[in-house]
């Protein structure tokens, strides 16, 4: 049976987090054993108190808290490191990723022949963002695809499902969550894509501007391209000792 850890990275999402936890628990009920790990990335809007109270109502809920904000990739990495199960799903804490899509991300791992599958990445359709953000995302995704050839239309979608050990074997860096298809492929894993829906933000505001994303994206893209070129290209196969007559002698 597939057991699943759902990791939700978030910062200052007091207005969104409790409905998101409830919706996630409801969506995962038919999937077998699961846990929900919310990683509070240094919030100061009262979300910490809400999460502490919520743990009494949701026994599958675990809460991690960063002592300072480290960013979304740091929060995901902390959550995956603490996960108890081999398969991990992620979604953003702002409520824009519908938890009802999670079973569709898990399904490919249940199929026959999924041993080589490392990552199922959601790709948003009908995005509920401003025109400026959609245009900026389209440009960034196009540039990334031309340089990395990762075969992914939308790496910014928070809905993903992957093998825990494979993720932890990836090189960590800030903003690595935007390059998971390329990084998983670099290590020889198969990648699958699922179209997912998108919702307007329920409350609060985004923590990043288009300019901030563009500045860090230039450096990150160059770094990931370097990692792909410098990947290990050889694999070792152990040579087994041949058996012979002496193996049965005392």
N, C-alpha and C positions, 0 to 999 in steps of 0.2 A: 504493500500500500504506500502511495506517495504521501509523505508528511511535509508540510509547508510552513515556512516562516515568512510572515508578511512584515516587511520593514517600511516604516513611514518616517522619513526625515522631515523635520519641520522646525520653524522658528517663528515665534509670535503669531501663531494661528489659533488663538483662543476662541475666536468666533467660528472656526471650522472643524476643530479636531474631534469634538465629541460626536457630532453627526457622522463624521467620517469613520470613526471607530465602530459605531453601531452598524453602519452600512457595510463595512468590511467584514465584520463578524457574521452578518446575515448572508453575505455573498459566499463565504467560505464554509458554511455549515454542511453543505453536501459534498465537500472535498476531502473529508476524512480529518485526521488529526492536524491541527494548525495552532499557531501562536501569532500574536500581533505584537510587534516591537515598535514602539514610538520612540524616536530619538529626538529629544529636545535640545536643539542646537543653541543653547544659551539664551532662551527666551526671557523677556522681562515684561510681558503683558498679562501675567496672571495665568498663563497656560499650565505652568508647573503644578499649581494647586488643583486645577481641574483634572489633570492626569492622575494625581495622587488619589483623588476621590473616585475616579473612574475605575481604578484597579479593584475596588471593592465590588463593583458591579459586573466587571468583566474578568473572570478568572484566567482567561487566556492572554490577557494584556500584560505586557512587560514594558517598563519605562526606563530608558537610559537618558542621562542628562550630561551634556558637555559643560564644563566649568566656564567656557567662553565659546563664542561662535567660531566654528571652524569651516563652515560652508557645507553645501549639500553633499559633496563627495565624502567629506570626513564623516558626516552623519550616517551616510549609507554604509561606509566601511566599518564604523563602530557597530552598527546594527547587524551587519552580516557576520562580523567577528563574534558577536554574542549569540547568534542564532543557534538553536538546538537541532534543527532539521537540515537535511541535505539539499533541499530545494528552497530557493528564496524568491519571493515576489516583492517588488517595490512599487510604490505609487507616491505621488507628491502629497504633502500635507495641506495644500490649499483647497482641496475639494474639487479641483478641475478634472482629475482622473477618476472616472466612475469605478468604484470597487466591483460593480457587477461585471466588469470586463475580466476580472482576475481568472475565473475558471477557463476562459478561452486561451489565456496564456499558459495555463498549466496543462491543458489537453494534449499538446504535442509531446510532452514528456511521458504521457501514459501510452502513447502509440507504440506499436511494434517497430523495432529498429531505431529507437531513439537514443541508443547508447552513445553515439557521437554528437548528439545535440547538446550544445552548451548554453545557448541563449535564445529566448523568444522575446523579441522586441516589439512593443506596441508602436503603431504609427497613427497619429491623430488624423481624423477626417472631420470636416466641419468645425474647425477650430473656433473657439469662442474668445478670441483675443482681439485687441485693437488692430486696426489696419497696419499701423506702424510696426507693431510687434510681428504680425504675420509676414510682412515684407522683409523685415530684418532676418527672421528665421528662415525664410525661403532662400535668401541670399547666402546665409551662413551654411545651410544644409547643402546647397549647390556647390559652394566652394569646397566644403569638406569632402563631398562625394567625388569631386574631380581629383582631389589630391590623394585621398586615402583609398578610393575604390572599394568602399565598404558595403556597397549594395543596399544602403539604408536611406530611405527618403526623409526620415524624421528622427534623429537621435536625441532630440530634446524631450521626447515623451517620457514621463516618469514611470509609465507602466512597463515593467520588464519582469521576466522570470528567468532564473539561471541557476546553475549548479554552484553551491556554496564554495566548495574546494577550488573549483576553476576560477571563481572570482577572486578568492584570496591569494591565488597564485599570480594574479596580474600585478604589474608594477603600479604602486600607488602614487598619485599626484592630485593636487587640487583640480577639480573640474573633470576628473577622469570619467564620471558618470555619463558625459556627453559623447564618449568615444568607445563605449563598451562593444559594439559590433566589431569594430576594427581590432580591438584588443583581444577579444575572444577568438576571432579568425586568425590573428597572429599566432595564437597558441594551438592552432589546428582544430578548433571546435567548429561544428556546423552552426549556422545562424538561421533562425526562422523569423518571419514577420507576420504580425496580425494587425489588421486595421481596427482601431478602437475609436470610440466616441469621445467627446470633449465637452466640458461644462463651463459656464461662466464662473468666475471666482465668487464664492458665497459671501465672503466678508474680508476685511483687511486689505492689504495692498501688496503688490510684488516687491521683493527685496532687491531687484536688479533692474537697471535701465538698459536700453539698447546699446548705449555707448559703453557701459561697463562690460557687457557681454562681448562687444566687438573687440575691445582692447585685450582682454584676457584670451579671447578666442584665437587671435593671431599667434600669440606665443604658444598656446596649447597645441594648435594645429601643427606648427613646426616641430614641436617636441614629439608628438605622436608619429608624425611622418618619419622622424629619426628613429624612434623605437621600432617601427615596422621594418625599416631597412636593416637594422642591426639585430634582428631576431635570430635566435638559434636555429640553424637550418638542418642540423643533423639530429638523428635519434638513435639511441643505443639499444641494441638487442643483446640480451645475455645469451652466451653460448653454453648450452648444457653439457656437462661431462657425459661422454658416451659410457654406457653400461657394458660390463664385460664379465668374464667368468669369475674374476676375483671379488666381485660385489657380493657374491653369495657365500664366500669363504669366511670362516671365523678368524 
